[in-house]
Amino acid sequence: MLVWSRLPNSEDGGYQDDAVGFLKKSDGSSVESLDYEVIENYAYREEQAQRGKLYMGYLLVVKWFFALLIGIGTGLAAVFINISVENFAGWKFALTFSLIQKSYIAGFVVYILINLALVFSSAYIVTQFAPAAAGSGIPEIKGYLNGVDIHGILLFRTLIGKIFGSIGSVGGGLALGKEGPLVHTGACIASLLGQGGSTKYHLSSRWFQVFKSDRDRRDLVTCGCAAGVAAAFRAPVGGVLFALEEVTSWWRSQLMWRVFFTSAVVAVVVRTAMGWCKSGKCGHFGSGGFIIWDTSDGQEDYSFQELLPMAVIGVIGGLLGALFNQLTLYVTSWRRNLLHKKGTRVKIIEACLVSLVTSIISFGLPLLRTCSPCPEADPDSGIECPRPPGMYGNYVNFYCSKDKEYNDLATIFFNTQDDAIRNLFSAKTIHEFSAQSLLTFLVMFYTLAVVTFGTAVPAGQFVPGIMIGSTYGRLVGMLVVRHYKKLNIEEGTYALLGAASFLGGSMRMTVSLCVIMVEITNNLKLLPLIMLVLLISKAVGDAFNEGLYEEQARLKGIPLLESRPKYQMRNMIAKEACGSRRVVSLPRVVKVADVVSILRSNEHNGFPVVDHTRSGESLIIGLVLRSHLLVLLQSKVDFQHSPLPSDTTGGSRPIRPNFSEFAKPVSSKGISIDDIHLSSDDLEMYIDLAPFLNPSPYIIPEDMSLTKVYNLFRQLGLRHVFVVSRPSRVVGLITRKDLLIGDNEDSSTVELQSTSVRARHHDKKLMMGNGDAERPLLNGLLV
C-alpha cells in the first residue's frame, strides 16, 4: 500500500483532522457533512471489478429513468397543489361575494373562518407531523447540495407536510407563495426515489434501491430542485438555471442533460394537466393557477428616455429587497429565540393570529376606498368592467353602490395573489389603479410579508416578492406616463420590471431570474430591460447584506461554503486553521475495545489510520469513516483474534460486508454506537482496517494558503482533508496529456511519454539532494 506522508508528532499541536463534519446549529441540534467523495476502499474496488460495461450502461439508463420519474412526480404534485389552492380560493371568494350581497358581516365572518380553518390545518400538519416542512425549504436544500445533511428535510412525512401545508397556507390567503415549497417538494420526491421509497411507511421497492451514495443522491436532488421551479413557474429553462445558479455547489456537464430532461418532462405534465382542466373538469382551476402572466400584447417598444426611470426601479428594488432581508432576519430571529421555544401550541396560535390580521386587512381596507366609475369599454381588450362575480379578471365590484363601478384596492387585495399580479401586469388597463391605492397596498402587503415569513407553515417568497415589486413598479409607471405624455408607455411593463427588481434585490439571482421572468410573461422583447434592472438591484442589494436564502441559512445554523473564500484567508495557511487539538488516529490493526472507546469519547466522523514501518516510523495509510467503523462493529464478521495484519490479497480472507452496506440511509443518522451490543469477548478482538479505509485521501501541505484549501475543499466537495508536513518522496508528475487515454485503448498498455531520471546523467544530478547519489528522489517525471 502506498504510504503518503509522515504523521505529525503528537506534541505538535498544530495539526488536526480538518472538517470533523459535526457542527452545532443555533438551536442545539446537530448537522453533519455528506460524504460526496468516493471511498475507494477494498470493498469498493472489489465491487467495481465485478461490474462490466453492460452494468454501467444499466446504471446510465436507470439515471435517465429516475429523471423521468422525478419530472412526472413533481409535475403531478404541482398540479395537485395548484388545483387544490385554486378551488379552495375560488369557493371562498364565490361564497363571500354571494354573502356580501345580503350581509356584509356574514361575508366577513365566513371569509375569516375559512382562512382560519385552512391556515390552522397547515400549521397543525407542520407542527405535529412534519416540522421540517416549515418555511420555503430552499435554504435547507441549498445546504444539502452544499454538503450539509440536515436531519428530516427529505423524509416522506416532510413531503406530505409540504404538499398539504402549502395548500392550507396559500389557500388561506397568507402573504406567501407555493413556489419555494415546490422546490423542496421536488427535492423530496427525488430523494425518496433515489432511496427506493420510505421504509418507515412500507412504501419502498427493492427495484429502485440502486443509488446509495451521497454523490448520486446529490444529482437526483438537483434534478428535483430544477423540476420544482419548472413546475412552479412553467419555466423549464429557468428551472435548470435556478439549480445551476442558486442551489448547487458542484455541477457536471452530464448532470446538465438530465436536469434539462427532467424540467422538460415537468413542462409536458403541467401543460397536459392545464389542457385537461380547460374543459371545466377541475372546478375553479382555469385561467388562474399556474403562474403565466402573458404580457406579449403589452408595450411594443421603449425609448432611451425611459431607461432612467427603469434604472430607478432597479435602485428601489435593491433597497427594498435588502430592507426586506434585514427585517425578516430580525423578525425570524426574535421568533425562533423567544416565541417558538414555548411549544407547538404557540406556533399554531401565532399562525392563526397572522391569518386573522391578514383577513381583516384584505377584507377591510378596500371598504375604506371609494369605488371608481368604470372606464369606457374597449371591445378589443376583452376586459369587462366590472368583472362578473366568481370570475377572474380586472375591475372587481366590491361593495360598490352602482353596478358600473369597481374598487381598485379590492382588485389587488381581495383576490388570489396570482390573479392580483395578473391585474397589475395588465397592459390595456391604464388608470385602473390610483397611486393612493397602490401605495396603501405596498405598505400593508410588505409588512404582512415580513411578519408572515418564518411562521410554522410552508412559505415561499417568489410570489410575494413579485407582488411587492409589481406594485411599486406600477407606481413608477404611472409617474412616467404622466411625465412622458407622447410616448407609448404601458404601466404593466413597469410592474414587470419592478417585480424583477425586487426579486433581484432580495434573492440576488440574475441569470435564472431573468429567464424565469421572460418565460412566465412570454415577452422576449423586455429581456434587455429585465437584465438592466436585475444588475442594478443586485448591485445595490449586495452593498447592504447577503441574499435572502444565505441570510436564512446562517440564521438556521446551516454552515454553507460560499463560492468565494473570505478575505482573511489570504493571509492564513492550512496549519493555522487546524486549531490546537490533537489528531485522533487509529492504528492499522486496532482492538475493538479501543474503537468503541474512541467512538464514544469524540464525535469525529473521519480518522487517520497509521501504520508503523520497520524503523518505527508512523506513516499515514488512509482515512476511515466513523460510519464504516460502526458497520464493522455491528456486523462482527471481520473480527480477528490476532493483532497482526491480515492478508488482504490471499484467497482465504473472510466474508466482508458488501460496499452497499456501508452507505448511510438518506436523511437518517444511521447506526449509533449506543445501538451496537458487544460482549466482553468481542471487545478483546481486533480489526484490520486496511481493507475498509480510503487509501487515497486528499492531502495538503501545512503551508498551503487557506484560500487555496477553501477552493479545493469546495470545488471537489470534500468532507475531510489531511494537513501534513511536506512529503519527502515524489513519485512522479502528471500533466494533461497523461490523462488523455482513449476509450478504445487499454490503459494498462498505453505508454506515456516520460523522462526517466536514470536515463540521463544530468537529470540525475538535478534530482539528488543532501549528497545522496545512490537513491534518486524522483523515480520518474511525467511530462
Secondary structure, 3 states (H helix, E strand, C coil): CCCCCECCCCCCCCCCCCCCCEEECCCCCEEEECCCCCCCCHHHHHHHHHCCHHHHHHHHHHHHHHHHHHHHHHHHHHHHHHHHHHHHHHHHHHHHHHHHCCCHHHHHHHHHHHHHHHHHHHHHHHHHCCHHHCECCHHHHHHHHHCEECCCCCCHHHHHHHHHHHHHHHHCCCCCECHHHHHHHHHHHHHHHHCCEECCCCEECHHHCCCCCHHHHHHHHHHHHHHHHHHHHCCHHHHHHHHHHHHCCCCCHHHHHHHHHHHHHHHHHHHHHHHHHHHHHCCCCCCCCCCCCCCCCCCCCCCHHHHHHHHHHHHHHHHHHHHHHHHHHHHHHHHHHHHHHHCHHHHHHHHHHHHHHHHHHHHHHHHHCCCEECCCCCCCCCCCCCCCCCCCCCCCCCCCCCCCEECHHHHHHCCCHHHHHHHHHCCCCCCCCCHHHHHHHHHHHHHHHHHHCCCCCECECHHHHHHHHHHHHHHHHHHHHHHCCCCCCCHHHHHHHHHHHHHHHHHCCCHHHHHHHHHHHCCHHHHHHHHHHHHHHHHHHHCCCCCHHHHHHHHCCCCCCCCCCCHHHHHCEHHHHCCCCCCCCEECEEEHHHHHHHHHHCCCCEEEEEEECCCCCEEEEEEEEHHHHHHHHHHCCCEECCCCCCCCCCCCCCCCCCHHHHCCCCCCCCCCHHHCCCCHHHHCCEEECCCCCECCCCEEECCCEHHHHHHHHHHHCCCCCEEECCCCCECCCCCHHHHCCCCCCCCCCCCCCEECCCCCHHHHHHHCCCCCCCCCCECCEEC
